[in-house]
């Protein structure tokens, strides 16, 4: 980097955990120009899975934790004041709100008050169910506020744009599609990685049904267990490999025990080696209750896995012959589809070209965002 070149300061409202948004933002941080600095705004003061990696890339983790404040109104005002002060102090060029719900516009409002010139609302979800119905009741107002404070709208899918943005923005097409790219080459079939991980887990000769995702309501692990239990009745030589962590992990472990399938379920935890664990699988199931896109389903297809998805998953994910959609929530229907792919488990296709052709190469995503940040800072 030229010593005289201006540093573009960007802060993402994004977690640094093991989820798709976290992984996407940190990977882009690795690929973009050195003069673009990524910081991360988080709302829990705890160690996170990708925190060290993000900091090693030159960014800062900015923590505003008001969880211990009991009064909701006081919590809101303290949080807003802290964000305004942070944005003013650090003089960010861009506040990039990686949003899961329209309520996240509050970060954009703080950025507007602080005088941040470029404020991005980036929709990563096509639905949301919180535990705060009063907050959700104000969603139409949050969308109106976006029109006052947001300068640029990004989305990962058309459905996510419709859910998140004001109607006038969605209907006019006044937003930019930013595809959740992946490092496609990492997912090329690797028989050595497959053998290594299967040996580590003692599942060399098993039919491995897999899923990668946080243990949260959205990812629908309850249904994963139910579908696998039906499948397992007809394919006794099978195991379920669940990769991830989250607030519902213990309840899902308890449910597996109660269903008497715990001996056939592997709780793998979190890992940096998602390409490797995908190699170890024979099929991937993805019955999320809602998803903005579902980047891990793109990764699974890139790895050549039959990828069995719910009808809640957007059409943009259907990019290879390995994509399979199941309608409805009957565990037997899912088990039937899983059984259909068993005979071809040993036939791994190379689907990388289809993934690249569909626009899901992370290099393209990083270049698109780099161009935007540089243009926004006018350097």
GUSEKOL-393337 format. One record per residue: x negated, y, z negated of N, C-alpha, C in turn; residue in three letters. Coordinates in pm, whole numbers, padded with zeros to 5 digits, always signed. Atoms other than C-alpha are relative to their C-alpha. Layout:
N
XYZXYZXYZALA/...
This chain:
379
-00084-00120+00000+00000+00000+00000-00087+00124+00000UNK/+00069-00129-00002-00122+00350+00082+00022+00071-00134UNK/-00010-00063+00131-00201+00534-00244+00091+00121+00002UNK/-00083-00119-00011-00013+00838-00114+00145-00033+00033UNK/-00135+00040-00039+00295+00638-00021+00092+00004-00121UNK/-00096-00014+00109+00598+00715-00234+00052-00136-00045UNK/-00063+00119+00055+00723+00442-00465+00151+00020-00003UNK/-00145-00003+00003+01091+00371-00414+00045-00080-00122UNK/-00040+00065+00125+01243+00294-00753+00146-00045+00010UNK/-00132+00062-00010+01539+00056-00743+00027-00075-00130UNK/-00039+00083+00114+01724-00085-01042+00123-00081+00039UNK/-00112+00091-00024+01949-00387-00997+00073-00025-00131UNK/-00077+00054+00111+02230-00450-01239+00020-00147+00033UNK/+00000+00143-00033+02159-00820-01226-00067-00075-00114UNK/+00064+00081+00103+02080-01092-01477-00130-00059+00052UNK/+00124+00067-00037+01745-01271-01479+00004-00146-00045UNK/-00018+00139+00040+01886-01614-01560-00030-00096+00114UNK/+00026+00104-00100+01904-01924-01342+00104-00002+00111UNK/-00108-00001-00099+02206-01826-01130-00043+00052+00136UNK/+00030-00036-00138+02228-01741-00763-00039+00145+00019UNK/+00034-00142-00015+02224-01360-00798-00141+00025-00053UNK/+00134-00017+00058+01918-01376-01023-00107-00047+00096UNK/+00100+00059-00089+01730-01602-00787-00015+00082+00128UNK/+00003-00079-00123+01824-01393-00484-00078+00129-00018UNK/+00065-00130+00017+01710-01059-00625-00150-00015-00027UNK/+00142+00019+00030+01380-01194-00759-00075-00047+00125UNK/+00065+00046-00123+01302-01374-00431-00018+00116+00098UNK/+00013-00118-00086+01372-01055-00234-00111+00091-00051UNK/+00106-00081+00060+01145-00870-00476-00138-00049+00044UNK/+00128+00057-00044+00864-01108-00374-00033+00039+00144UNK/+00020-00014-00144+00914-01035-00004-00003+00144+00050UNK/-00008-00137-00051+00980-00662+00024-00133+00073-00018UNK/+00123-00079+00003+00715-00391+00062-00043+00032-00142UNK/+00057-00023+00133+00483-00324-00231+00043+00133-00061UNK/-00036-00132+00055+00599+00036-00262+00146+00009-00043UNK/-00137+00003+00051+00952-00072-00355-00002-00075-00133UNK/+00002+00058+00135+00982-00135-00729+00141-00040-00041UNK/-00127+00050+00051+01265-00351-00862-00005-00004-00153UNK/-00027+00020+00142+01378-00304-01223+00134-00072-00012UNK/-00122+00078+00022+01661-00504-01378+00072+00050-00124UNK/-00083-00042+00111+01942-00376-01598+00079-00120-00051UNK/-00071+00113+00061+02072-00642-01837+00065+00046-00129UNK/-00078-00042+00116+02316-00628-02126-00007-00098-00117UNK/+00025+00090+00112+02184-00903-02353-00150-00002-00028UNK/+00142-00002+00037+01855-00880-02542-00044-00142-00035UNK/+00045+00137+00020+01741-01237-02494-00096-00037+00113UNK/+00093+00048-00102+01469-01420-02304+00079-00068+00110UNK/-00073+00056-00113+01587-01512-01954-00094-00079+00091UNK/+00075+00099-00076+01476-01781-01712-00099+00062+00098UNK/+00085-00061-00103+01334-01554-01439-00066+00130-00046UNK/+00052-00127+00052+01224-01268-01665-00149+00016+00026UNK/+00146-00011-00016+00850-01341-01658-00039+00018+00146UNK/+00031-00012-00142+00850-01382-01281+00031+00140+00050UNK/-00038-00135-00043+01032-01052-01229-00101+00103-00049UNK/+00096-00095+00056+00792-00866-01457-00135-00014+00069UNK/+00128+00020-00068+00491-01024-01285-00003+00067+00137UNK/-00009-00066-00129+00614-00862-00963-00002+00153-00013UNK/+00014-00144+00021+00582-00517-01119+00125+00069-00051UNK/-00125-00060+00046+00937-00463-01238+00010+00006-00151UNK/-00026-00010+00143+01076-00379-01579+00141-00052-00029UNK/-00131+00043+00047+01360-00539-01768+00053+00107-00094UNK/-00059-00107+00079+01580-00259-01901+00122-00057-00072UNK/-00103+00065+00081+01798-00383-02186+00089+00104-00068UNK/-00098-00078+00076+02115-00214-02310+00095-00100-00064UNK/-00075+00105+00069+02264-00447-02570+00089+00065-00106UNK/-00095-00056+00096+02579-00331-02750+00092-00108-00055UNK/-00085+00112+00038+02712-00676-02834+00038+00003-00148UNK/-00027+00000+00144+02693-00614-03210+00096+00110-00043UNK/-00096-00107+00033+02921-00309-03194+00141-00056+00016UNK/-00131+00066-00001+03271-00426-03283+00110+00083+00067UNK/-00103-00086-00057+03479-00127-03175-00022+00013+00151UNK/+00017+00003-00145+03537-00160-02800-00020+00139+00060UNK/+00014-00135-00055+03575+00214-02737-00137+00058-00032UNK/+00134-00046+00038+03259+00296-02930-00106-00072+00082UNK/+00094+00079-00080+03078+00016-02749-00009+00055+00142UNK/-00002-00052-00137+03186+00157-02412-00078+00131+00010UNK/+00065-00131-00009+03068+00512-02484-00149-00008-00027UNK/+00144+00016+00028+02735+00404-02633-00070-00063+00121UNK/+00057+00066-00119+02673+00179-02332-00012+00098+00116UNK/+00003-00098-00109+02762+00454-02084-00109+00104-00023UNK/+00102-00101+00031+02542+00709-02260-00140-00057+00019UNK/+00131+00064-00014+02251+00464-02269-00037-00017+00147UNK/+00029+00015-00143+02283+00396-01896-00033+00134+00064UNK/+00027-00133-00056+02300+00765-01807-00140+00046-00038UNK/+00133-00041+00046+01992+00836-02018-00110-00079+00069UNK/+00099+00085-00068+01804+00543-01864-00021+00045+00144UNK/+00011-00038-00142+01882+00646-01506-00066+00137+00016UNK/+00064-00132-00005+01781+01007-01576-00149-00010-00031UNK/+00139+00009+00044+01461+00914-01756-00090-00064+00106UNK/+00081+00075-00097+01339+00668-01492+00006+00058+00141UNK/-00013-00067-00130+01455+00882-01197+00004-00102+00116UNK/-00015+00101-00104+01570+00590-00986+00050+00062+00130UNK/-00049-00039-00132+01617+00638-00614+00129-00073+00035UNK/-00116+00084-00033+01872+00357-00593+00044-00075-00125UNK/-00061+00092+00097+02106+00195-00844+00082-00100+00080UNK/-00060+00107-00080+02210-00139-00694+00081-00088-00095UNK/-00089+00073+00091+02512-00285-00875+00037-00133+00065UNK/-00033+00135-00049+02524-00661-00812+00124-00045-00075UNK/-00127+00004+00072+02891-00685-00899+00071-00134+00012UNK/-00086+00118+00002+03103-00981-01002+00146+00038-00017UNK/-00136-00048+00023+03410-00772-01087+00004+00150+00025UNK/-00009-00144-00021+03539-00423-01000-00035+00082-00124UNK/+00036-00072+00122+03480-00328-01365-00146+00045+00001UNK/+00142-00037-00007+03109-00314-01282-00022+00138+00060UNK/+00011-00138-00050+03182+00024-01122-00045+00095-00112UNK/+00043-00085+00111+03109+00162-01470-00150+00031+00009UNK/+00143-00025-00020+02738+00124-01392-00019+00107+00108UNK/+00007-00100-00107+02793+00322-01072+00040+00139-00050UNK/-00042-00129+00056+02974+00594-01267-00114+00062-00081UNK/+00115-00049+00077+02678+00624-01505-00109+00052+00093UNK/+00101-00043-00097+02446+00648-01205+00037+00134+00063UNK/-00047-00126-00058+02659+00925-01054-00021+00116-00097UNK/+00018-00104+00102+02655+01124-01379-00147+00037-00013UNK/+00144-00022+00015+02277+01081-01394-00063+00063+00123UNK/+00052-00063-00120+02239+01220-01043-00079-00090+00092UNK/+00069+00094-00089+02111+00905-00873+00052+00021+00142UNK/-00047-00033-00135+02123+00976-00497+00067-00114+00076UNK/-00055+00114-00073+02201+00624-00371+00054-00102-00099UNK/-00067+00091+00093+02451+00402-00551+00071-00108+00082UNK/-00049+00113-00079+02526+00058-00406+00093-00086-00085UNK/-00090+00099+00059+02826-00158-00498-00009-00124+00088UNK/+00029+00121-00077+02731-00510-00386+00088-00112-00053UNK/-00096+00101+00045+03016-00761-00409-00057-00140+00016UNK/+00048+00138+00001+02906-01111-00505+00110-00098-00037UNK/-00107+00088+00044+03248-01252-00591+00127+00028+00078UNK/-00127-00020-00068+03587-01308-00433+00119-00018-00094UNK/-00103+00015+00101+03780-01354-00757-00068+00015-00135UNK/+00061-00009+00133+03730-01311-01128+00110-00016-00103UNK/-00093+00015+00111+03902-01419-01447-00076+00024-00130UNK/+00069-00032+00124+03782-01249-01762+00088-00037-00118UNK/-00075+00026+00123+03890-01293-02120+00060+00130-00055UNK/-00049-00130+00045+04000-00928-02136+00107+00051+00095UNK/-00107-00037-00092+04340-00885-01968+00026+00149+00009UNK/-00022-00145-00004+04365-00517-02065-00098+00065+00097UNK/+00100-00051-00094+04041-00445-01879+00040-00034+00143UNK/-00036+00043-00135+04161-00644-01578+00119+00078+00055UNK/-00118-00074-00044+04485-00445-01568-00037+00130+00070UNK/+00044-00127-00058+04284-00140-01465-00078-00017+00130UNK/+00077+00025-00122+04128-00302-01156+00034+00100+00112UNK/-00029-00100-00105+04319-00071-00914-00067+00135-00027UNK/+00066-00127+00034+04176+00229-01102-00150-00009+00024UNK/+00143+00017-00024+03823+00088-01090-00031+00017+00149UNK/+00023-00011-00144+03857+00062-00714+00012+00144+00048UNK/-00010-00142-00036+03973+00423-00687-00125+00076-00042UNK/+00121-00067+00048+03673+00531-00892-00119-00027+00092UNK/+00109+00031-00093+03442+00357-00646-00008+00105+00110UNK/-00001-00096-00111+03549+00603-00377-00064+00133-00040UNK/+00056-00126+00050+03424+00888-00597-00151-00012-00022UNK/+00140+00010+00047+03087+00748-00707-00091-00085+00087UNK/+00084+00094-00077+02967+00476-00466-00039+00063+00134UNK/+00045-00052-00130+02756+00578-00166-00004-00108+00108UNK/+00014+00109-00097+02715+00236-00001+00062-00128-00055UNK/-00066+00124+00039+02911-00088-00006-00066-00118+00072UNK/+00055+00124-00055+02747-00430+00045+00088-00116-00044UNK/-00076+00120+00038+02916-00769+00045-00068-00123+00056UNK/+00057+00126-00048+02817-01132+00085+00097-00076+00089UNK/-00098+00063-00088+03139-01227+00266+00118+00095+00018UNK/-00117-00084-00024+03455-01073+00410+00099-00011-00117UNK/-00092+00022+00111+03662-01226+00130-00045+00076-00125UNK/+00054-00074+00115+03433-01071-00132+00024+00150+00016UNK/-00027-00142-00024+03475-00731+00030+00145+00033-00031UNK/-00143-00024+00022+03853-00759+00020+00032+00001-00149UNK/-00025+00008+00144+03847-00857-00348-00053+00122-00075UNK/+00073-00097+00082+03602-00594-00469+00028+00146+00035UNK/+00005-00140-00042+03639-00276-00264+00139+00063+00012UNK/-00127-00068-00026+03910-00011-00225+00057-00044+00135UNK/-00067+00047-00122+04165-00103+00041-00046+00078+00122UNK/+00040-00082-00114+04062+00187+00262-00141-00036+00048UNK/+00137+00040-00037+03697+00076+00255+00003-00133+00073UNK/-00007+00132-00062+03784-00283+00335+00063+00007+00139UNK/-00072-00003-00127+04032-00204+00612-00075+00078+00108UNK/+00077-00077-00098+03800+00048+00778-00130-00069+00038UNK/+00127+00068-00026+03508-00194+00767-00121+00082-00040UNK/+00108-00091+00041+03300+00071+00593-00089-00065-00107UNK/+00089+00073+00091+03069-00181+00429-00097-00081+00084UNK/+00106+00073-00070+02761-00384+00518-00005-00144-00051UNK/+00015+00141+00037+02740-00763+00523-00148-00029-00023UNK/+00137+00039+00035+02423-00874+00345+00003-00148-00037UNK/-00009+00144+00022+02385-01248+00375-00098-00046-00108UNK/+00085+00056+00106+02250-01441+00077-00098-00099+00060UNK/+00097+00086-00066+01943-01576+00249-00073-00092-00095UNK/+00082+00094+00076+01729-01866+00134-00133-00019+00073UNK/+00129+00034-00061+01368-01969+00196+00017-00136+00067UNK/-00046+00121-00069+01472-02224+00457-00106-00110+00001UNK/+00105+00102-00013+01136-02400+00492-00018-00081-00128UNK/+00012+00074+00127+01138-02498+00124+00092-00121-00005UNK/-00102+00103+00010+01437-02721+00190-00015-00111+00103UNK/+00027+00109-00095+01288-02937+00465-00008-00132-00075UNK/-00002+00131+00067+01335-03304+00383-00141-00041-00040UNK/+00130+00037+00055+01049-03420+00162+00015-00132-00075UNK/-00020+00132+00061+01047-03792+00092-00086-00020-00124UNK/+00086+00012+00118+00760-03755-00157+00066+00065-00122UNK/-00071-00066+00109+00956-03506-00368+00120-00083-00044UNK/-00115+00085+00031+01261-03731-00347-00043-00119-00086UNK/+00049+00117+00073+01064-04033-00463-00047+00038-00140UNK/+00055-00042+00130+00889-03843-00743+00109+00028-00101UNK/-00103-00039+00095+01200-03697-00902+00090-00118-00035UNK/-00083+00117+00029+01404-04015-00868-00073-00097-00092UNK/+00077+00086+00090+01124-04210-01034-00005+00059-00140UNK/+00002-00066+00131+01099-03953-01314+00129-00024-00077UNK/-00131+00016+00062+01470-03997-01381+00045-00145-00009UNK/-00037+00142+00003+01474-04374-01334+00122-00031+00083UNK/-00119+00018-00084+01731-04354-01054-00039-00036+00143UNK/+00054+00029-00133+01527-04494-00765+00103-00061+00094UNK/-00092+00075-00086+01805-04720-00635+00145+00044-00016UNK/-00136-00047+00025+02108-04513-00734+00052+00088+00114UNK/-00065-00101-00083+02357-04320-00525+00018+00123-00089UNK/+00005-00118+00087+02305-03970-00663+00093+00109+00053UNK/-00091-00112-00026+02593-03722-00662-00053+00119-00078UNK/+00064-00112+00068+02458-03377-00742+00079+00128+00001UNK/-00056-00135+00007+02560-03028-00844-00101+00090-00069UNK/+00086-00101+00062+02361-02715-00925+00087+00121-00031UNK/-00080-00116+00036+02532-02438-01118+00008+00020-00149UNK/-00015-00031+00142+02578-02262-01449+00124-00069-00057UNK/-00114+00063+00067+02805-02434-01698+00094+00109-00050UNK/-00098-00104+00030+03080-02172-01685+00131-00038+00069UNK/-00133+00031-00051+03452-02176-01606+00004-00002+00153UNK/-00003-00015-00146+03396-02066-01246-00045-00126+00073UNK/+00063+00112-00072+03188-02373-01154+00078-00130-00012UNK/-00097+00109+00003+03459-02620-01263-00063-00137-00029UNK/+00065+00127+00035+03245-02889-01427+00098-00105-00051UNK/-00102+00097+00042+03555-03047-01581+00046-00084+00118UNK/-00047+00073-00118+03675-03137-01234-00111-00085+00060UNK/+00112+00081-00051+03329-03255-01129-00003-00135-00071UNK/-00001+00125+00075+03343-03514-01408+00117-00089+00042UNK/-00119+00078-00037+03695-03620-01310-00016-00064+00138UNK/+00021+00054-00134+03607-03662-00942-00107-00109-00001UNK/+00106+00101+00006+03286-03847-01022+00049-00127-00067UNK/-00051+00119+00069+03467-04080-01263+00079-00089+00095UNK/-00075+00078-00099+03703-04187-00982-00095-00064+00102UNK/+00099+00053-00095+03412-04228-00740-00078-00115-00062UNK/+00084+00099+00068+03212-04426-00996+00071-00135-00015UNK/-00075+00125+00008+03491-04683-01027-00024-00088+00121UNK/+00018+00072-00126+03425-04780-00665-00146-00009+00042UNK/+00143+00001-00031+03051-04715-00660-00075-00003-00134UNK/+00057+00014+00133+02912-04849-00986-00148+00037-00004UNK/+00143-00029-00008+02556-04794-00869-00024+00149+00028UNK/+00008-00144-00025+02598-04416-00887-00026+00076-00129UNK/+00020-00090+00114+02491-04133-01115+00036+00141+00045UNK/-00031-00141-00023+02592-03769-01145-00115+00083-00058UNK/+00113-00084+00040+02302-03522-01159+00046+00145-00006UNK/-00047-00137+00021+02400-03184-01307-00117+00088-00040UNK/+00114-00089+00021+02142-02905-01287+00052+00137-00042UNK/-00043-00131+00045+02191-02588-01489+00011+00008-00151UNK/-00023-00025+00141+02265-02437-01827+00122+00089-00010UNK/-00113-00091+00013+02546-02229-01972+00083-00028-00122UNK/-00077+00002+00124+02803-02170-02241+00087-00123-00017UNK/-00088+00117+00008+03014-02476-02156-00076-00133+00003UNK/+00079+00123-00011+02728-02727-02149+00041-00104-00104UNK/-00032+00096+00106+02811-02885-02485+00138-00062+00020UNK/-00135+00055-00018+03181-02922-02407+00004-00098+00117UNK/+00005+00093-00113+03100-03090-02074-00071-00128-00041UNK/+00067+00120+00052+02858-03327-02247+00097-00082-00085UNK/-00098+00070+00083+03131-03410-02498+00107-00067+00085UNK/-00102+00059-00087+03383-03468-02221-00053-00124+00071UNK/+00059+00118-00065+03146-03707-02042+00000-00119-00096UNK/-00003+00108+00100+03120-03908-02365+00142-00052-00018UNK/-00139+00041+00020+03497-03910-02415+00055-00078+00119UNK/-00043+00072-00120+03545-04028-02055-00077-00130+00020UNK/+00084+00121-00003+03287-04301-02119-00080-00012+00130UNK/+00088+00001-00117+03072-04200-01824-00134+00065-00032UNK/+00121-00072+00038+02792-04033-02022-00127-00072+00044UNK/+00119+00076-00040+02548-04313-01938-00031+00018+00148UNK/+00019-00019-00144+02593-04226-01570-00009+00148+00038UNK/+00010-00144-00025+02560-03847-01606-00133+00050-00055UNK/+00130-00056+00038+02221-03673-01614+00013+00152-00009UNK/+00002-00144+00019+02207-03322-01760-00146+00045+00011UNK/+00139-00025-00036+01888-03195-01600-00057+00128-00060UNK/+00048-00129+00046+01870-02844-01743-00031+00092+00117UNK/+00036-00095-00105+01724-02553-01547-00139-00032+00053UNK/+00128+00029-00064+01433-02574-01307-00028+00104+00108UNK/+00039-00082-00115+01238-02362-01061+00008-00081+00130UNK/+00012+00087-00117+01231-02662-00827+00136-00047+00051UNK/-00129+00037-00058+01581-02652-00679-00018-00079+00130UNK/+00021+00083-00120+01450-02777-00340-00032-00145-00034UNK/+00037+00136+00038+01301-03079-00515+00118-00081-00052UNK/-00112+00077+00053+01613-03177-00708+00105-00027+00108UNK/-00091+00027-00112+01821-03141-00392-00049-00118+00082UNK/+00054+00115-00073+01587-03387-00222+00038-00131-00070UNK/-00029+00121+00076+01663-03636-00501+00146-00044+00012UNK/-00143+00031-00009+02038-03622-00433+00035-00069+00131UNK/-00053+00061-00122+02244-03816-00179+00119+00077+00054UNK/-00111-00087-00042+02538-03575-00168+00012+00110-00103UNK/-00015-00117+00087+02630-03239-00316+00148+00035-00006UNK/-00141-00037+00012+02971-03146-00456+00011+00140-00062UNK/-00009-00143+00033+03090-02789-00501+00146+00042-00013UNK/-00142-00030+00017+03442-02752-00644+00027+00127-00080UNK/-00016-00124+00077+03411-02395-00776+00143+00052+00009UNK/-00133-00062+00000+03733-02225-00877+00003+00125+00088UNK/+00016-00114-00091+03609-01915-00694-00148+00025+00020UNK/+00139-00032-00035+03288-01801-00524+00001+00116+00099UNK/+00018-00101-00103+03175-01494-00338-00052-00064+00127UNK/+00054+00076-00112+02973-01722-00115-00032-00141-00045UNK/+00045+00131+00042+02803-02007-00297-00132-00035+00066UNK/+00128+00014-00068+02439-01981-00197-00057-00141-00013UNK/+00055+00134+00019+02356-02323-00341+00058-00099+00101UNK/-00056+00086-00105+02591-02481-00085-00073+00019+00132UNK/+00087-00023-00116+02377-02320+00186-00130-00077-00018UNK/+00124+00072+00029+02067-02464+00018+00018-00150+00018UNK/-00026+00144-00012+02224-02810+00001+00006-00042+00146UNK/-00006+00034-00143+02301-02805+00373-00137+00009+00065UNK/+00136-00012-00054+01949-02683+00452-00083-00123-00034UNK/+00070+00121+00042+01825-02989+00261+00056-00125+00068UNK/-00056+00113-00073+02038-03209+00488+00100-00082-00077UNK/-00093+00075+00083+02284-03313+00218+00145+00017+00048UNK/-00145-00017-00013+02652-03388+00281+00047+00091-00113UNK/-00035-00104+00097+02801-03085+00106+00151+00011-00006UNK/-00145+00015+00013+03154-03144-00019+00053+00116-00084UNK/-00041-00127+00062+03330-02816-00101+00152+00009-00014UNK/-00142-00028+00019+03665-02700-00231+00049+00099+00104UNK/-00054-00095-00096+03900-02496-00016-00006+00144-00052UNK/+00026-00135+00052+03813-02199-00239-00128+00059+00059UNK/+00128-00045-00052+03474-02176-00066+00022+00066+00136UNK/-00026-00080-00120+03461-01913+00209-00053-00069+00126UNK/+00037+00062-00128+03432-02009+00576-00145+00026+00039UNK/+00139-00033-00035+03091-01840+00600-00099-00107-00043UNK/+00089+00106+00048+02942-02141+00417+00001-00120+00095UNK/-00012+00112-00094+03055-02383+00690-00091+00025+00120UNK/+00099-00036-00103+02737-02362+00899-00072-00119+00061UNK/+00065+00119-00056+02622-02721+00964+00100-00115+00004UNK/-00088+00118+00000+02778-03060+01042+00009-00068-00135UNK/-00001+00061+00132+02702-03152+00680+00107+00058-00092UNK/-00102-00064+00082+02974-02922+00547+00130-00079+00007UNK/-00125+00076+00008+03287-03108+00431+00093+00074-00096UNK/-00095-00071+00086+03597-02937+00291+00109-00096-00047UNK/-00108+00079+00058+03845-03104+00057+00107+00097-00051UNK/-00109-00088+00041+04185-02943+00003+00066-00054-00128UNK/-00069+00038+00122+04344-02944-00340-00093-00054-00107UNK/+00076+00037+00119+04238-03074-00678+00036-00140-00049UNK/-00025+00139+00037+04321-03443-00670-00135-00073-00006UNK/+00130+00067+00010+04014-03630-00803-00014-00119+00094UNK/+00005+00114-00091+04106-03930-00589-00037+00042+00142UNK/+00034-00049-00133+04085-03724-00270-00149+00030+00010UNK/+00144-00029+00001+03739-03606-00366-00081-00130-00003UNK/+00071+00128+00007+03632-03958-00457+00001-00070+00135UNK/-00009+00062-00133+03755-04084-00119-00102+00061+00095UNK/+00094-00066-00089+03547-03825+00062-00144-00033-00037UNK/+00134+00038+00045+03242-03905-00148-00034-00142+00045UNK/+00024+00138-00044+03281-04274-00066-00029-00008+00149UNK/+00020+00002-00146+03294-04195+00306-00144+00032+00039UNK/+00136-00039-00038+02944-04044+00302-00106-00096-00052UNK/+00098+00092+00058+02779-04324+00103-00076-00080+00105UNK/+00075+00082-00097+02695-04542+00408-00111+00076+00073UNK/+00100-00079-00073+02494-04254+00561-00097+00073-00093UNK/+00085-00070+00097+02308-04152+00244-00147+00000+00039UNK/+00142+00010-00036+01976-04266+00388-00034+00078+00127UNK/+00022-00072-00126+02021-04057+00705+00001+00151-00028UNK/+00010-00142+00029+01895-03708+00623-00026+00078+00129UNK/+00016-00084-00118+01943-03455+00902-00082+00124-00034UNK/+00070-00126+00016+01723-03151+00951+00092+00112+00048UNK/-00100-00103-00033+01970-02862+00937-00057+00141-00012UNK/+00060-00133+00020+01722-02576+00897+00031+00095+00115UNK/-00025-00087-00116+01777-02446+01249+00140+00060-00006UNK/-00137-00051+00011+02153-02417+01194+00011+00109-00107UNK/-00004-00099+00108+02096-02228+00868-00061+00132+00046UNK/+00065-00121-00052+01858-01983+01037+00089+00068+00103UNK/-00087-00056-00104+02093-01938+01334+00121+00071-00060UNK/-00115-00062+00066+02374-01854+01091-00037+00127-00076UNK/+00045-00125+00061+02162-01570+00951-00039-00009-00146UNK/+00028+00016+00142+02072-01717+00614-00148-00022-00032UNK/+00143+00002+00030+01694-01678+00628-00032+00117-00093UNK/+00026-00103+00100+01577-01486+00320-00090+00110+00054UNK/+00087-00103-00057+01315-01304+00527+00082+00109+00067UNK/-00087-00098-00065+01591-01137+00727+00075+00085-00104UNK/-00069-00073+00106+01781-01044+00410-00092+00102-00064UNK/+00097-00090+00063+01469-00894+00254-00032+00119+00090UNK/+00031-00108-00093+01392-00692+00568+00117+00098+00009UNK/-00118-00085-00006+01749-00561+00583+00005+00094-00122UNK/-00004-00082+00120+01733-00439+00223-00119+00096-00007UNK/+00116-00089-00003+01381-00300+00261+00026+00121+00088UNK/-00031-00111-00091+01493-00091+00558+00099+00097-00064UNK/-00100-00085+00065+01790+00035+00359-00063+00085-00110UNK/+00060-00074+00110+01586+00132+00053-00093+00111+00050UNK/+00093-00098-00054+01319+00309+00258+00076+00117+00063UNK/-00081-00105-00063+01581+00498+00460+00069+00086-00106UNK/-00069-00075+00106+01769+00593+00142-00092+00098-00069UNK/+00098-00088+00065+01452+00737-00010-00063+00097+00098UNK/+00049-00089-00106+01371+00905+00324-00152+00010+00001UNK/+00147+00002-00009+01008+00795+00341-00043-00071+00126UNK/
